[in-house]
Amino acid sequence: MTWKGFWEGIASLFENVLFKPYDWLTSIQFDSWWLANIVSWIFLTIGAVAFIYWLMKLKDFNENTESTYTFDENP
């Protein structure tokens, strides 16, 4: 197997398997812009929720006053 065959295999996987749902969505004629972009809105919502969760965890970490050092701080 060559590198060219490897990359063509990955391209074939995406084109013939992973993008089939998108091909199905493009074959449907939507009247609404919102409905036509539903997949984008789902990903945007998931990303926003993950970002807010991440920021809350960062806030908790910054407010934590517990020492995590493994050596004696006062020699």
Phi and psi in degrees as a GROMACS rama.xvg file:
@    title "Ramachandran Plot"
@    xaxis  label "Phi"
@    yaxis  label "Psi"
@TYPE xy
-98.4019  169.584  THR-2
-64.2069  -35.5143  TRP-3
-62.4612  -42.0521  LYS-4
-65.0312  -36.7009  GLY-5
-61.6605  -49.3212  PHE-6
-69.7775  -33.2407  TRP-7
-68.1172  -32.5692  GLU-8
-65.7653  -41.3975  GLY-9
-64.9406  -41.9311  ILE-10
-62.324  -41.245  ALA-11
-64.6437  -40.4003  SER-12
-58.5083  -48.4036  LEU-13
-68.1678  -44.1428  PHE-14
-71.4044  -38.2115  GLU-15
-97.8349  -16.3606  ASN-16
-122.04  -59.1089  VAL-17
-74.805  -24.9861  LEU-18
-96.7266  6.87295  PHE-19
-59.2837  -42.6103  LYS-20
-60.1303  -35.3889  PRO-21
-69.5895  -36.8325  TYR-22
-62.4662  -39.8981  ASP-23
-64.5905  -42.3803  TRP-24
-66.0254  -34.442  LEU-25
-74.4518  -20.6925  THR-26
-77.8235  -16.4727  SER-27
-89.7069  134.508  ILE-28
-92.9676  107.487  GLN-29
-90.4177  142.298  PHE-30
-87.3891  -21.7504  ASP-31
-107  138.154  SER-32
-65.7467  -37.4523  TRP-33
-63.9494  -43.0828  TRP-34
-69.4318  -34.3929  LEU-35
-68.1799  -25.2461  ALA-36
-109.148  28.1496  ASN-37
-62.6174  -37.8835  ILE-38
-64.6842  -41.4114  VAL-39
-63.8232  -40.3328  SER-40
-66.4733  -36.1483  TRP-41
-64.6314  -46.6217  ILE-42
-64.7466  -38.0779  PHE-43
-63.8062  -41.5735  LEU-44
-65.3093  -44.9558  THR-45
-60.66  -43.4907  ILE-46
-63.7069  -39.805  GLY-47
-66.5345  -42.1003  ALA-48
-64.7173  -42.5872  VAL-49
-64.6135  -38.2157  ALA-50
-65.9643  -42.882  PHE-51
-64.5906  -42.2483  ILE-52
-60.8771  -43.3551  TYR-53
-62.577  -43.6558  TRP-54
-63.9987  -37.9497  LEU-55
-65.3703  -39.5116  MET-56
-66.5598  -38.6335  LYS-57
-63.4394  -39.738  LEU-58
-63.4292  -43.5682  LYS-59
-61.9159  -40.6221  ASP-60
-65.8464  -41.2354  PHE-61
-69.7931  -30.455  ASN-62
-82.4  -10.7484  GLU-63
-71.5081  119.538  ASN-64
-99.3148  0.500807  THR-65
-69.599  135.147  GLU-66
-77.0346  136.675  SER-67
-116.804  14.21  THR-68
-75.4157  148.744  TYR-69
-102.181  -1.07542  THR-70
-114.753  165.93  PHE-71
-72.2314  121.207  ASP-72
-75.6956  -24.6748  GLU-73
-117.581  88.8244  ASN-74
